[in-house]
Amino acid sequence: MQPLAERLRPATLDDLVGQEHLTGPDSILRKAIEQGRIPSMILWGPPGVGKTTIANIIAHTLNVPFYTLSAISAGVKEVREVIEMARRQQHAVLFIDEIHRFNKSQQDALLGAVEKGIITLIGATTENPSFEVNAAVLSRSQVYVLKPLGPDQLMQLLKQAMEKDKWLQAKNIELKETTALFNISGGDARKLLNLFELVVGTIQESPVVITDKAVMEIAQQRVAIYDKSGEQHYDIISAFIKSIRGSDPNAAVYWLARMIDGGEDVKFIARRLVILASEDIGNANPNALLLATNCFQAVNLIGYPESRIILSQCVTYLASSPKSNAAYMAINTAQQIVAKTGDLPVPMHIRNAPTKMMKEMGYSQGYAYAHDYENNFVLQEFLPDAIKGMKIYDPGKNAREDELRRYLKQLWKDKYNY
């Protein structure tokens, strides 16, 4: 017998639970499918949220040949074979599951066929396509982001399962508690349904009473395992980031070890460190970003297992650095101002004036070239008139940014008098 998740795999968009922003009434993807005009696309989202299901629905909806490859087992040879068959049939849709696992040469093999319209590519990935999918492939595809399923949607799945599946219909099921089912599944429909089937099949009494205690006892072995797509994944990442932010290198390197031993992608860890170096350290220690960036490059160059040493050096350095979120807060404040005030005009004196007409219109008039003045500085306003003098960057309270604050105050007097 097929697993429950396969037995209940939706055949139409109306049967799909979740992803209403893509497949609901008047949504962009539904319109494309109903009109039969499917662009090449990358479906990006966590496991068990409908990527393969949407591809299968497209396959059943379109009246064109449909081919499926898995990037785990397929290579350039298999890709070229599909392209050749599609060329003979004039057009076909190719679905590649876990496309992020294809290397550059494998992804490059798709380009010509996508450009010429020989194939419409549908790629599914759990990783950020900006990092893991060839830029040339990405530029020729629409990226659709799928979201984890929430508690209401997970409950809807369980109810559908008990109503539609014949094996479950024969069971006298009392769904007393669902917290453990939802927590372990982590928004993954496939994991939820298969765990539900396991629990129902394990409990021999009638009625089959589903409680959190029963679920945890049956799934205890699975819960203990670090799951890169489940809730514990996000909890450990959170603990890791917060330990570095909290300046605790002991805890930070411990959580690093937990992730490495759990099989986490070392490139994913290195990317998070680059973000943290600006978000949580910033100008309190500008070398943090340099080290984190070099760490990311070195991890990509070296690979596992040696990359664990490079990560450990970077993690302990970042955790031991002074902290500041001033740069993070500055861009948040600036974006809030832009959202509130709209497209304010650039002051005339700092506009570009490449033509004679622009100069006659006053563009660039009154601009003072800083390098012509003592200490390469002259007082002038650079913000639009409507927000001139507004405070956006507030240096953090640490030695390095205290120095920046004193320097800005010396230059600007009252404007940077924090």
C-alpha positions as CSV (number, residue, x, y, z in Angstrom):
1,M,0.0,0.0,0.0
2,Q,1.2,3.5,-0.9
3,P,2.0,5.9,2.0
4,L,-0.9,8.0,3.0
5,A,0.6,11.2,1.6
6,E,0.8,9.6,-1.8
7,R,-2.7,8.2,-1.7
8,L,-4.0,11.6,-0.9
9,R,-1.9,13.6,-3.3
10,P,-4.2,16.3,-4.9
11,A,-5.0,16.0,-8.6
12,T,-6.4,19.5,-9.0
13,L,-5.6,23.0,-7.6
14,D,-9.0,22.9,-5.8
15,D,-7.8,19.9,-3.8
16,L,-4.5,21.5,-2.8
17,V,-4.4,22.8,0.8
18,G,-2.3,26.0,1.3
19,Q,-0.5,28.2,-1.2
20,E,-3.6,30.3,-1.9
21,H,-1.4,33.2,-2.9
22,L,-0.3,31.1,-5.9
23,T,-3.2,28.8,-6.6
24,G,-6.3,30.5,-5.2
25,P,-9.0,32.2,-7.4
26,D,-7.4,34.9,-9.7
27,S,-3.9,34.0,-8.5
28,I,-1.1,34.3,-11.0
29,L,-0.1,30.7,-11.2
30,R,-3.7,29.4,-11.4
31,K,-4.4,31.8,-14.3
32,A,-1.3,30.5,-16.1
33,I,-2.2,26.9,-15.6
34,E,-5.9,27.4,-16.7
35,Q,-4.8,29.3,-19.8
36,G,-2.2,26.7,-20.7
37,R,0.6,29.3,-20.8
38,I,3.1,28.0,-18.3
39,P,6.4,29.9,-18.0
40,S,9.6,28.2,-16.9
41,M,9.5,28.4,-13.2
42,I,11.3,27.6,-9.9
43,L,9.1,26.5,-7.1
44,W,10.9,27.4,-3.8
45,G,9.8,26.3,-0.4
46,P,10.3,23.9,2.4
47,P,9.5,20.1,2.0
48,G,5.9,18.9,1.9
49,V,4.2,22.1,0.9
50,G,3.1,21.3,-2.6
51,K,6.0,21.7,-5.1
52,T,5.8,18.3,-6.6
53,T,2.0,18.3,-6.4
54,I,1.8,21.6,-8.4
55,A,4.1,20.1,-11.0
56,N,1.9,17.0,-11.3
57,I,-1.2,19.1,-11.6
58,I,0.4,21.0,-14.4
59,A,1.3,17.7,-16.1
60,H,-2.3,16.6,-16.0
61,T,-3.7,19.9,-17.1
62,L,-1.4,20.6,-20.1
63,N,-1.8,18.6,-23.3
64,V,2.0,18.3,-23.8
65,P,4.6,15.6,-23.0
66,F,5.7,15.8,-19.4
67,Y,9.0,14.5,-18.1
68,T,10.4,14.2,-14.6
69,L,14.0,14.0,-13.4
70,S,15.5,14.0,-9.9
71,A,18.7,16.0,-9.5
72,I,19.8,13.3,-7.0
73,S,20.1,10.6,-9.7
74,A,20.0,12.3,-13.0
75,G,23.0,13.9,-14.9
76,V,23.7,15.8,-18.1
77,K,23.1,12.6,-20.1
78,E,19.6,12.3,-18.9
79,V,18.9,16.0,-19.3
80,R,20.1,15.9,-23.0
81,E,18.0,12.8,-23.6
82,V,14.8,14.5,-22.5
83,I,15.7,17.6,-24.5
84,E,16.2,15.5,-27.6
85,M,12.8,13.8,-27.1
86,A,11.2,17.2,-26.5
87,R,12.8,18.5,-29.8
88,R,11.2,15.7,-31.7
89,Q,7.9,16.4,-30.1
90,Q,8.3,20.1,-30.7
91,H,7.7,20.9,-27.0
92,A,7.6,19.3,-23.5
93,V,7.6,20.2,-19.9
94,L,10.5,19.0,-17.8
95,F,10.1,18.8,-14.0
96,I,13.4,18.6,-12.0
97,D,13.1,17.9,-8.4
98,E,15.8,19.3,-6.1
99,I,17.2,21.3,-8.9
100,H,19.7,23.0,-6.5
101,R,21.6,19.7,-6.5
102,F,22.5,20.1,-10.2
103,N,26.0,21.5,-10.6
104,K,26.7,24.4,-13.1
105,S,27.4,22.2,-16.1
106,Q,24.2,20.2,-15.5
107,Q,22.1,23.4,-15.2
108,D,23.9,24.9,-18.2
109,A,22.7,22.0,-20.3
110,L,19.1,23.3,-19.8
111,L,19.8,26.8,-21.1
112,G,19.6,26.4,-24.8
113,A,16.4,24.3,-24.7
114,V,14.7,26.8,-22.4
115,E,15.7,29.8,-24.5
116,K,14.4,28.2,-27.7
117,G,11.2,27.0,-26.1
118,I,11.9,23.3,-26.6
119,I,11.2,22.7,-23.0
120,T,9.3,24.5,-20.3
121,L,11.3,24.0,-17.1
122,I,9.8,23.5,-13.7
123,G,12.4,23.2,-10.9
124,A,11.7,22.5,-7.3
125,T,14.1,23.5,-4.6
126,T,14.2,23.8,-0.8
127,E,17.2,26.1,-1.0
128,N,17.3,29.8,-1.9
129,P,17.5,29.8,-5.7
130,S,19.5,33.1,-5.6
131,F,22.4,31.0,-4.2
132,E,21.8,27.5,-5.5
133,V,20.4,28.0,-9.1
134,N,22.5,29.1,-12.0
135,A,21.9,32.9,-12.6
136,A,21.3,32.2,-16.3
137,V,18.6,29.6,-15.6
138,L,17.1,31.8,-12.9
139,S,16.9,34.8,-15.2
140,R,14.8,32.8,-17.6
141,S,12.4,31.5,-15.0
142,Q,9.6,32.8,-12.7
143,V,10.3,32.1,-9.0
144,Y,7.3,31.2,-7.0
145,V,7.7,31.0,-3.2
146,L,5.7,28.4,-1.3
147,K,4.9,28.8,2.4
148,P,4.9,26.3,5.3
149,L,1.4,25.1,6.2
150,G,-0.2,26.6,9.3
151,P,-2.2,24.8,12.0
152,D,-5.6,25.5,10.3
153,Q,-4.3,24.0,7.1
154,L,-2.7,21.0,8.8
155,M,-6.0,20.3,10.6
156,Q,-7.8,20.6,7.2
157,L,-5.4,17.9,5.9
158,L,-6.1,15.5,8.7
159,K,-9.9,15.9,8.3
160,Q,-9.6,15.3,4.6
161,A,-7.5,12.2,5.2
162,M,-10.1,10.7,7.6
163,E,-12.9,11.5,5.2
164,K,-11.3,10.4,1.9
165,D,-8.9,7.5,2.7
166,K,-10.5,4.1,2.8
167,W,-8.0,2.6,5.3
168,L,-8.6,5.5,7.7
169,Q,-12.3,5.3,7.2
170,A,-12.2,1.8,8.6
171,K,-10.6,3.0,11.8
172,N,-12.6,4.5,14.7
173,I,-10.4,7.6,15.1
174,E,-10.8,10.2,17.9
175,L,-8.6,13.2,17.2
176,K,-8.2,14.4,20.8
177,E,-5.0,16.4,20.6
178,T,-2.9,17.6,17.6
179,T,-0.1,19.8,19.0
180,A,2.5,17.0,18.8
181,L,1.5,16.1,15.3
182,F,1.7,19.7,14.1
183,N,5.0,20.4,15.9
184,I,6.8,17.3,14.6
185,S,5.6,17.9,11.1
186,G,6.8,21.5,11.0
187,G,4.4,22.6,8.4
188,D,5.3,19.6,6.1
189,A,2.1,18.0,4.8
190,R,3.8,14.8,3.7
191,K,5.5,14.3,7.1
192,L,2.2,15.1,8.9
193,L,0.1,12.5,6.9
194,N,2.7,9.8,7.1
195,L,3.2,10.3,10.8
196,F,-0.6,10.3,11.3
197,E,-0.7,7.0,9.4
198,L,2.1,5.5,11.6
199,V,0.4,6.6,14.8
200,V,-3.0,5.2,13.8
201,G,-1.5,2.0,12.6
202,T,0.5,1.6,15.9
203,I,-2.4,2.1,18.3
204,Q,-4.4,-1.1,18.5
205,E,-7.3,0.0,20.7
206,S,-10.7,1.0,19.4
207,P,-11.4,3.9,19.3
208,V,-7.9,5.0,18.1
209,V,-7.5,8.0,20.5
210,I,-4.8,10.4,19.2
211,T,-3.1,12.3,22.1
212,D,0.1,14.3,22.2
213,K,1.6,11.7,24.6
214,A,0.8,8.8,22.2
215,V,2.3,10.7,19.2
216,M,5.5,11.6,21.1
217,E,6.0,8.1,22.3
218,I,5.5,6.6,18.8
219,A,7.6,9.3,17.1
220,Q,10.3,9.6,19.9
221,Q,13.1,8.2,17.7
222,R,12.3,10.7,14.9
223,V,12.0,13.7,17.2
224,A,15.5,13.1,18.6
225,I,17.0,13.4,15.1
226,Y,18.1,16.8,13.7
227,D,15.8,17.3,10.8
228,K,17.0,19.9,8.3
229,S,13.5,20.6,7.2
230,G,11.7,20.4,10.5
231,E,11.0,22.5,13.6
232,Q,14.1,21.5,15.4
233,H,16.2,22.8,12.4
234,Y,14.8,26.3,13.0
235,D,15.1,26.0,16.8
236,I,18.8,25.1,16.6
237,I,19.5,27.9,14.0
238,S,17.8,30.3,16.3
239,A,19.9,29.1,19.3
240,F,23.0,29.4,17.2
241,I,22.4,33.0,16.0
242,K,21.2,34.1,19.5
243,S,24.3,32.6,21.1
244,I,26.6,34.6,18.8
245,R,24.5,37.8,19.3
246,G,24.7,37.2,23.0
247,S,28.5,37.0,22.9
248,D,28.8,33.4,24.1
249,P,31.4,31.6,22.0
250,N,31.0,28.4,24.0
251,A,27.3,28.0,23.2
252,A,27.8,29.2,19.6
253,V,30.3,26.6,18.8
254,Y,28.2,23.9,20.5
255,W,25.2,24.7,18.3
256,L,27.5,24.8,15.3
257,A,28.6,21.2,16.2
258,R,24.9,20.2,16.5
259,M,24.2,21.5,13.0
260,I,27.3,19.9,11.5
261,D,26.6,16.5,13.1
262,G,23.0,16.8,11.9
263,G,24.2,17.1,8.3
264,E,23.4,20.8,7.8
265,D,24.8,22.4,4.6
266,V,28.0,24.2,5.6
267,K,27.3,26.9,3.0
268,F,24.0,27.7,4.6
269,I,25.7,28.2,8.0
270,A,28.4,30.4,6.4
271,R,25.7,32.6,4.7
272,R,24.0,33.1,8.0
273,L,27.3,34.3,9.5
274,V,27.8,36.9,6.7
275,I,24.3,38.3,7.5
276,L,24.9,38.3,11.2
277,A,28.3,40.1,10.8
278,S,26.4,43.2,9.5
279,E,23.1,42.8,11.4
280,D,24.5,42.2,14.9
281,I,28.1,43.5,14.8
282,G,28.3,46.1,12.0
283,N,30.6,49.1,12.6
284,A,31.3,48.0,16.1
285,N,33.9,45.8,14.4
286,P,34.0,46.2,10.6
287,N,36.5,43.3,10.4
288,A,33.7,40.9,11.3
289,L,32.1,41.3,7.9
290,L,35.4,40.8,6.2
291,L,36.1,37.6,8.1
292,A,32.6,36.2,7.6
293,T,32.8,36.9,3.8
294,N,36.2,35.2,3.6
295,C,34.8,32.3,5.7
296,F,31.9,31.9,3.2
297,Q,34.4,31.9,0.3
298,A,36.7,29.4,2.0
299,V,33.9,27.1,2.9
300,N,32.8,27.0,-0.7
301,L,36.4,26.3,-1.7
302,I,37.3,23.7,0.9
303,G,34.1,21.8,1.5
304,Y,33.3,19.4,4.4
305,P,34.9,18.1,6.7
306,E,37.8,20.7,6.8
307,S,35.3,23.6,6.5
308,R,34.1,22.9,10.1
309,I,37.5,24.4,11.3
310,I,37.0,27.5,9.3
311,L,33.4,27.9,10.6
312,S,34.6,27.4,14.1
313,Q,37.2,30.2,13.8
314,C,34.6,32.6,12.3
315,V,31.9,31.7,14.9
316,T,34.1,32.1,17.9
317,Y,35.4,35.4,16.5
318,L,32.0,36.8,15.8
319,A,30.7,35.7,19.2
320,S,33.7,37.4,20.9
321,S,33.2,40.7,19.0
322,P,31.5,43.9,20.3
323,K,27.9,44.1,19.1
324,S,25.9,46.8,17.3
325,N,22.7,46.7,15.3
326,A,23.0,50.3,14.3
327,A,23.4,49.6,10.5
328,Y,20.4,47.2,10.6
329,M,18.3,49.8,12.4
330,A,19.5,52.6,10.0
331,I,18.3,50.8,6.9
332,N,15.0,49.9,8.6
333,T,14.4,53.5,9.5
334,A,15.4,54.7,6.1
335,Q,13.0,52.3,4.4
336,Q,10.2,53.4,6.7
337,I,10.8,57.0,5.8
338,V,10.8,56.1,2.1
339,A,7.5,54.2,2.5
340,K,6.0,57.2,4.3
341,T,7.3,60.0,2.2
342,G,7.4,58.4,-1.3
343,D,9.7,59.6,-4.1
344,L,10.9,62.9,-2.8
345,P,12.8,65.0,-5.4
346,V,16.6,65.1,-5.3
347,P,17.8,68.5,-4.2
348,M,18.9,70.5,-7.2
349,H,22.5,71.1,-6.0
350,I,23.3,67.3,-5.9
351,R,21.6,66.3,-9.1
352,N,23.6,65.0,-12.0
353,A,24.2,67.6,-14.8
354,P,25.7,65.8,-17.8
355,T,24.2,68.2,-20.4
356,K,24.2,71.9,-21.0
357,M,20.4,72.2,-20.8
358,M,20.5,70.5,-17.4
359,K,23.1,73.0,-16.2
360,E,21.0,75.9,-17.4
361,M,18.0,74.4,-15.5
362,G,20.0,74.7,-12.3
363,Y,21.1,71.0,-12.0
364,S,24.2,70.8,-9.8
365,Q,24.3,74.5,-9.1
366,G,25.5,75.3,-5.6
367,Y,27.1,71.9,-5.0
368,A,30.3,72.2,-3.0
369,Y,33.0,69.6,-3.9
370,A,34.1,68.3,-0.5
371,H,37.7,67.7,-1.6
372,D,38.2,71.4,-2.3
373,Y,37.7,72.2,1.4
374,E,39.8,71.7,4.5
375,N,39.7,68.2,5.9
376,N,37.7,67.2,2.7
377,F,34.5,68.4,4.2
378,V,32.0,71.3,3.8
379,L,28.6,71.8,5.4
380,Q,25.7,71.2,2.9
381,E,22.4,69.3,2.9
382,F,22.1,65.9,1.1
383,L,18.6,64.9,2.1
384,P,15.5,66.0,0.3
385,D,14.0,69.3,1.7
386,A,11.0,67.6,3.2
387,I,13.2,65.5,5.5
388,K,16.3,67.5,5.9
389,G,18.0,67.2,9.2
390,M,16.3,63.9,10.0
391,K,18.2,61.4,12.1
392,I,18.6,58.0,10.5
393,Y,21.9,56.5,11.5
394,D,22.5,56.4,15.3
395,P,25.9,55.0,16.0
396,G,25.9,52.2,18.6
397,K,27.2,52.4,22.1
398,N,30.6,50.8,21.6
399,A,34.2,51.9,21.3
400,R,34.4,51.9,17.5
401,E,31.0,53.7,17.0
402,D,31.6,56.1,19.8
403,E,34.6,57.2,17.7
404,L,32.4,57.5,14.7
405,R,29.9,59.6,16.7
406,R,32.5,62.0,17.9
407,Y,33.8,62.4,14.3
408,L,30.4,63.0,12.9
409,K,29.6,65.5,15.7
410,Q,32.8,67.3,15.0
411,L,32.0,67.6,11.3
412,W,28.2,68.4,11.5
413,K,27.9,70.0,14.9
414,D,24.2,70.0,15.8
415,K,23.0,67.7,13.0
416,Y,24.8,64.7,14.5
417,N,24.6,65.9,18.1
418,Y,23.3,62.6,19.5
